[in-house]
């Protein structure tokens, strides 16, 4: 397995994980707006979504720089 194919595989996995975490974050925002969950629950959801998104961007850039 080359670096480019491994980076592509990792990028696809983190993209799916980021999409799922962003999906949960959006529904947490909706639940907070409706008063179903406390506001403090948004902070960890935001951190998880941001971390997954930044890792996805990193792997995208890394994949593009591989020859």
DADASUL-V409951 format. One record per backbone hydrogen bond with DSSP energy under -1.0 kcal/mol. CO is the residue of the C=O (numbers start at 1). NH is the residue of the N-H. Records with the same first field share a line. If there is no record, write none. Layout:
CO: NH + NH
This chain:
2: 6
3: 7
4: 8
5: 9
6: 10
7: 11
8: 12
9: 13
10: 14
11: 15
12: 16
13: 17
14: 18
15: 19
16: 20
17: 21
18: 22
19: 23
20: 24
21: 25
22: 26
23: 27
24: 28
25: 29
26: 30
27: 31
28: 32
29: 33
30: 34
31: 36
38: 41
39: 42
41: 45
42: 46
43: 47
44: 48
45: 49
46: 50
47: 51
48: 52
49: 53
50: 54
51: 55
52: 56
53: 57
54: 58
55: 59
56: 60
57: 61
58: 62
59: 63
60: 64
61: 65
